[in-house]
Amino acid sequence: MTSAIPSDYLIGGTSDWSVNHRINSALPGYLMISSTADTNSLSDLSADALSAMGMVFAKVQRALSDVLGAERVYIGRYGHSPGYPIHFHAIPIYGWVEELFWSDARYRVLERFADGPGETPTDGAELTLFVWREFCERKDPPPIKGPPVAETISILRRTLQF
């Protein structure tokens, strides 16, 4: 059921969870946290796997924030593509990513969808959309600030200890 992740993108993991850099992302530190069990449902995972999940999430968030300097880290479950075990996206939002978001007039259209003022100028859904469109789907993504993806993977391999 599971699809093989190229070894260049693998970072580490436990017996229950695997962490890799998202293959088609130009955003350094965009990680995938995948179950090693061939299931697409949390309810099928063992109690040990579910318990380990929290520890893995916390270590990933700490590395993205403390080591790479992400101001926010969004961890969410998206997608339901066949052939992949249940997995979560860990999306780092650096200050420079948010600056790019605000400087791109195309994303101002999102403000029209709200019925009133939001609690904050933007939210995780808008920034996640921005990251997906600009760093994962564009043939020519915006320039990054900081270490490139390959160097980021090396940094995270040294830093993330499970």
Phi and psi in degrees as GROMACS dihedral restraints (atoms count N, CA, C in turn):
[ dihedral_restraints ]
;  ai    aj    ak    al  type     phi  dphi    fc
    3     4     5     6     1   -80.1    20    10
    4     5     6     7     1   149.0    20    10
    6     7     8     9     1   -94.7    20    10
    7     8     9    10     1   142.4    20    10
    9    10    11    12     1   -74.1    20    10
   10    11    12    13     1   137.2    20    10
   12    13    14    15     1   -98.7    20    10
   13    14    15    16     1   129.1    20    10
   15    16    17    18     1   -56.3    20    10
   16    17    18    19     1   139.0    20    10
   18    19    20    21     1   -59.8    20    10
   19    20    21    22     1   -26.4    20    10
   21    22    23    24     1   -61.1    20    10
   22    23    24    25     1   -21.9    20    10
   24    25    26    27     1  -102.4    20    10
   25    26    27    28     1   -12.6    20    10
   27    28    29    30     1   -70.7    20    10
   28    29    30    31     1   139.4    20    10
   30    31    32    33     1  -114.7    20    10
   31    32    33    34     1   -43.8    20    10
   33    34    35    36     1   165.3    20    10
   34    35    36    37     1  -163.9    20    10
   36    37    38    39     1   158.1    20    10
   37    38    39    40     1  -167.2    20    10
   39    40    41    42     1  -121.6    20    10
   40    41    42    43     1  -174.0    20    10
   42    43    44    45     1   -68.0    20    10
   43    44    45    46     1   -21.7    20    10
   45    46    47    48     1  -103.5    20    10
   46    47    48    49     1   -19.9    20    10
   48    49    50    51     1  -137.7    20    10
   49    50    51    52     1   141.7    20    10
   51    52    53    54     1  -119.8    20    10
   52    53    54    55     1   139.6    20    10
   54    55    56    57     1  -119.8    20    10
   55    56    57    58     1   127.8    20    10
   57    58    59    60     1  -141.0    20    10
   58    59    60    61     1   160.1    20    10
   60    61    62    63     1   -74.7    20    10
   61    62    63    64     1   141.8    20    10
   63    64    65    66     1   -62.2    20    10
   64    65    66    67     1   126.1    20    10
   66    67    68    69     1   -61.8    20    10
   67    68    69    70     1   -43.2    20    10
   69    70    71    72     1   -99.3    20    10
   70    71    72    73     1    29.5    20    10
   72    73    74    75     1  -114.4    20    10
   73    74    75    76     1   129.4    20    10
   75    76    77    78     1   -86.2    20    10
   76    77    78    79     1    -5.1    20    10
   78    79    80    81     1   -83.4    20    10
   79    80    81    82     1   113.9    20    10
   81    82    83    84     1   -60.2    20    10
   82    83    84    85     1   128.8    20    10
   84    85    86    87     1    94.3    20    10
   85    86    87    88     1     0.8    20    10
   87    88    89    90     1   -74.0    20    10
   88    89    90    91     1   107.9    20    10
   90    91    92    93     1  -109.8    20    10
   91    92    93    94     1   154.9    20    10
   93    94    95    96     1  -116.2    20    10
   94    95    96    97     1   132.5    20    10
   96    97    98    99     1  -115.8    20    10
   97    98    99   100     1   111.4    20    10
   99   100   101   102     1  -119.3    20    10
  100   101   102   103     1   143.1    20    10
  102   103   104   105     1   -68.2    20    10
  103   104   105   106     1   144.0    20    10
  105   106   107   108     1   -84.8    20    10
  106   107   108   109     1    -9.4    20    10
  108   109   110   111     1   -84.4    20    10
  109   110   111   112     1   143.7    20    10
  111   112   113   114     1   -81.9    20    10
  112   113   114   115     1    73.6    20    10
  114   115   116   117     1  -146.3    20    10
  115   116   117   118     1   155.3    20    10
  117   118   119   120     1  -115.9    20    10
  118   119   120   121     1    22.3    20    10
  120   121   122   123     1  -133.9    20    10
  121   122   123   124     1   130.7    20    10
  123   124   125   126     1   -58.9    20    10
  124   125   126   127     1   -34.8    20    10
  126   127   128   129     1   -67.7    20    10
  127   128   129   130     1   -14.1    20    10
  129   130   131   132     1   -89.8    20    10
  130   131   132   133     1    -8.4    20    10
  132   133   134   135     1   -82.4    20    10
  133   134   135   136     1   151.0    20    10
  135   136   137   138     1   -70.5    20    10
  136   137   138   139     1   162.1    20    10
  138   139   140   141     1   -61.0    20    10
  139   140   141   142     1   -38.3    20    10
  141   142   143   144     1   -63.6    20    10
  142   143   144   145     1   -42.6    20    10
  144   145   146   147     1   -64.3    20    10
  145   146   147   148     1   -40.8    20    10
  147   148   149   150     1   -66.9    20    10
  148   149   150   151     1   -38.1    20    10
  150   151   152   153     1   -66.8    20    10
  151   152   153   154     1   -43.1    20    10
  153   154   155   156     1   -65.5    20    10
  154   155   156   157     1   -28.3    20    10
  156   157   158   159     1   -56.4    20    10
  157   158   159   160     1   -45.4    20    10
  159   160   161   162     1   -61.6    20    10
  160   161   162   163     1   -41.2    20    10
  162   163   164   165     1   -64.9    20    10
  163   164   165   166     1   -43.2    20    10
  165   166   167   168     1   -63.8    20    10
  166   167   168   169     1   -45.9    20    10
  168   169   170   171     1   -57.4    20    10
  169   170   171   172     1   -45.3    20    10
  171   172   173   174     1   -63.7    20    10
  172   173   174   175     1   -42.7    20    10
  174   175   176   177     1   -67.1    20    10
  175   176   177   178     1   -39.5    20    10
  177   178   179   180     1   -63.3    20    10
  178   179   180   181     1   -47.5    20    10
  180   181   182   183     1   -60.5    20    10
  181   182   183   184     1   -43.9    20    10
  183   184   185   186     1   -62.2    20    10
  184   185   186   187     1   -43.2    20    10
  186   187   188   189     1   -65.2    20    10
  187   188   189   190     1   -43.7    20    10
  189   190   191   192     1   -65.0    20    10
  190   191   192   193     1   -37.3    20    10
  192   193   194   195     1   -79.4    20    10
  193   194   195   196     1   -56.9    20    10
  195   196   197   198     1   -76.1    20    10
  196   197   198   199     1   -35.5    20    10
  198   199   200   201     1   -92.4    20    10
  199   200   201   202     1   -44.8    20    10
  201   202   203   204     1   -94.8    20    10
  202   203   204   205     1   -13.6    20    10
  204   205   206   207     1    86.3    20    10
  205   206   207   208     1    19.8    20    10
  207   208   209   210     1   -64.2    20    10
  208   209   210   211     1   135.4    20    10
  210   211   212   213     1   -79.3    20    10
  211   212   213   214     1   -29.4    20    10
  213   214   215   216     1  -140.2    20    10
  214   215   216   217     1   153.2    20    10
  216   217   218   219     1  -133.2    20    10
  217   218   219   220     1   120.5    20    10
  219   220   221   222     1  -100.0    20    10
  220   221   222   223     1   127.3    20    10
  222   223   224   225     1  -119.4    20    10
  223   224   225   226     1   121.1    20    10
  225   226   227   228     1  -151.6    20    10
  226   227   228   229     1   160.2    20    10
  228   229   230   231     1  -101.5    20    10
  229   230   231   232     1   124.5    20    10
  231   232   233   234     1  -134.0    20    10
  232   233   234   235     1   163.9    20    10
  234   235   236   237     1    75.0    20    10
  235   236   237   238     1   162.7    20    10
  237   238   239   240     1  -157.4    20    10
  238   239   240   241     1    35.2    20    10
  240   241   242   243     1   -65.8    20    10
  241   242   243   244     1   134.6    20    10
  243   244   245   246     1   -62.5    20    10
  244   245   246   247     1   147.8    20    10
  246   247   248   249     1    93.0    20    10
  247   248   249   250     1    -2.5    20    10
  249   250   251   252     1  -119.1    20    10
  250   251   252   253     1   137.6    20    10
  252   253   254   255     1   -71.5    20    10
  253   254   255   256     1   170.3    20    10
  255   256   257   258     1   -55.6    20    10
  256   257   258   259     1   134.2    20    10
  258   259   260   261     1  -148.4    20    10
  259   260   261   262     1   161.7    20    10
  261   262   263   264     1  -128.7    20    10
  262   263   264   265     1   146.5    20    10
  264   265   266   267     1   -97.7    20    10
  265   266   267   268     1   130.6    20    10
  267   268   269   270     1  -111.6    20    10
  268   269   270   271     1   108.5    20    10
  270   271   272   273     1  -110.8    20    10
  271   272   273   274     1   112.9    20    10
  273   274   275   276     1   -80.9    20    10
  274   275   276   277     1   136.9    20    10
  276   277   278   279     1  -115.4    20    10
  277   278   279   280     1   106.3    20    10
  279   280   281   282     1   -87.8    20    10
  280   281   282   283     1   159.8    20    10
  282   283   284   285     1   -55.2    20    10
  283   284   285   286     1   -40.0    20    10
  285   286   287   288     1   -68.6    20    10
  286   287   288   289     1   -27.6    20    10
  288   289   290   291     1   -68.4    20    10
  289   290   291   292     1   -45.2    20    10
  291   292   293   294     1   -64.8    20    10
  292   293   294   295     1   -36.6    20    10
  294   295   296   297     1   -60.8    20    10
  295   296   297   298     1   -42.7    20    10
  297   298   299   300     1   -61.5    20    10
  298   299   300   301     1   -41.9    20    10
  300   301   302   303     1   -57.8    20    10
  301   302   303   304     1   -48.2    20    10
  303   304   305   306     1   -70.3    20    10
  304   305   306   307     1   -26.1    20    10
  306   307   308   309     1   -86.0    20    10
  307   308   309   310     1    -5.4    20    10
  309   310   311   312     1   -98.9    20    10
  310   311   312   313     1   105.8    20    10
  312   313   314   315     1   -60.6    20    10
  313   314   315   316     1   -25.1    20    10
  315   316   317   318     1   -59.8    20    10
  316   317   318   319     1   -32.3    20    10
  318   319   320   321     1   -82.9    20    10
  319   320   321   322     1    -6.7    20    10
  321   322   323   324     1   -68.1    20    10
  322   323   324   325     1   -20.6    20    10
  324   325   326   327     1   -60.5    20    10
  325   326   327   328     1   -24.7    20    10
  327   328   329   330     1   -61.8    20    10
  328   329   330   331     1   -27.0    20    10
  330   331   332   333     1   -64.3    20    10
  331   332   333   334     1   -22.9    20    10
  333   334   335   336     1   -73.2    20    10
  334   335   336   337     1   -16.4    20    10
  336   337   338   339     1   -81.7    20    10
  337   338   339   340     1   -15.4    20    10
  339   340   341   342     1   -84.5    20    10
  340   341   342   343     1   143.9    20    10
  342   343   344   345     1   -84.8    20    10
  343   344   345   346     1   -16.1    20    10
  345   346   347   348     1  -158.6    20    10
  346   347   348   349     1  -175.8    20    10
  348   349   350   351     1   -67.6    20    10
  349   350   351   352     1   140.0    20    10
  351   352   353   354     1   -80.6    20    10
  352   353   354   355     1   173.9    20    10
  354   355   356   357     1   -71.5    20    10
  355   356   357   358     1   -29.7    20    10
  357   358   359   360     1  -134.7    20    10
  358   359   360   361     1   164.2    20    10
  360   361   362   363     1   -60.3    20    10
  361   362   363   364     1   -32.5    20    10
  363   364   365   366     1  -143.8    20    10
  364   365   366   367     1   174.7    20    10
  366   367   368   369     1  -139.3    20    10
  367   368   369   370     1   177.9    20    10
  369   370   371   372     1   -62.9    20    10
  370   371   372   373     1   -34.2    20    10
  372   373   374   375     1   -64.9    20    10
  373   374   375   376     1   -43.4    20    10
  375   376   377   378     1   -66.7    20    10
  376   377   378   379     1   -42.7    20    10
  378   379   380   381     1   -69.7    20    10
  379   380   381   382     1   -34.8    20    10
  381   382   383   384     1   -64.2    20    10
  382   383   384   385     1   -45.4    20    10
  384   385   386   387     1   -57.1    20    10
  385   386   387   388     1   -45.5    20    10
  387   388   389   390     1   -58.3    20    10
  388   389   390   391     1   -48.1    20    10
  390   391   392   393     1   -61.0    20    10
  391   392   393   394     1   -46.3    20    10
  393   394   395   396     1   -60.0    20    10
  394   395   396   397     1   -48.9    20    10
  396   397   398   399     1   -68.7    20    10
  397   398   399   400     1   -43.6    20    10
  399   400   401   402     1   -86.8    20    10
  400   401   402   403     1   -36.5    20    10
  402   403   404   405     1  -105.8    20    10
  403   404   405   406     1   -14.1    20    10
  405   406   407   408     1  -113.6    20    10
  406   407   408   409     1   -31.1    20    10
  408   409   410   411     1  -107.4    20    10
  409   410   411   412     1   -23.7    20    10
  411   412   413   414     1   -73.7    20    10
  412   413   414   415     1   138.6    20    10
  414   415   416   417     1   -68.7    20    10
  415   416   417   418     1   -30.2    20    10
  417   418   419   420     1  -125.8    20    10
  418   419   420   421     1    83.9    20    10
  420   421   422   423     1   -69.1    20    10
  421   422   423   424     1   163.6    20    10
  423   424   425   426     1   -61.9    20    10
  424   425   426   427     1   157.8    20    10
  426   427   428   429     1   -66.1    20    10
  427   428   429   430     1   145.8    20    10
  429   430   431   432     1   -99.1    20    10
  430   431   432   433     1   160.3    20    10
  432   433   434   435     1  -115.6    20    10
  433   434   435   436     1   130.9    20    10
  435   436   437   438     1   104.8    20    10
  436   437   438   439     1  -169.6    20    10
  438   439   440   441     1   -66.4    20    10
  439   440   441   442     1   143.6    20    10
  441   442   443   444     1   -70.2    20    10
  442   443   444   445     1   173.7    20    10
  444   445   446   447     1   -55.1    20    10
  445   446   447   448     1   -50.1    20    10
  447   448   449   450     1   -60.0    20    10
  448   449   450   451     1   -42.1    20    10
  450   451   452   453     1   -68.2    20    10
  451   452   453   454     1   -38.4    20    10
  453   454   455   456     1   -61.6    20    10
  454   455   456   457     1   -41.7    20    10
  456   457   458   459     1   -59.9    20    10
  457   458   459   460     1   -44.2    20    10
  459   460   461   462     1   -61.5    20    10
  460   461   462   463     1   -43.8    20    10
  462   463   464   465     1   -60.0    20    10
  463   464   465   466     1   -46.4    20    10
  465   466   467   468     1   -68.6    20    10
  466   467   468   469     1   -34.0    20    10
  468   469   470   471     1   -61.2    20    10
  469   470   471   472     1   -38.7    20    10
  471   472   473   474     1   -75.1    20    10
  472   473   474   475     1   -31.2    20    10
  474   475   476   477     1   -88.7    20    10
  475   476   477   478     1   -45.8    20    10
  477   478   479   480     1   -78.9    20    10
  478   479   480   481     1   108.7    20    10
  480   481   482   483     1  -114.4    20    10
  481   482   483   484     1   116.2    20    10
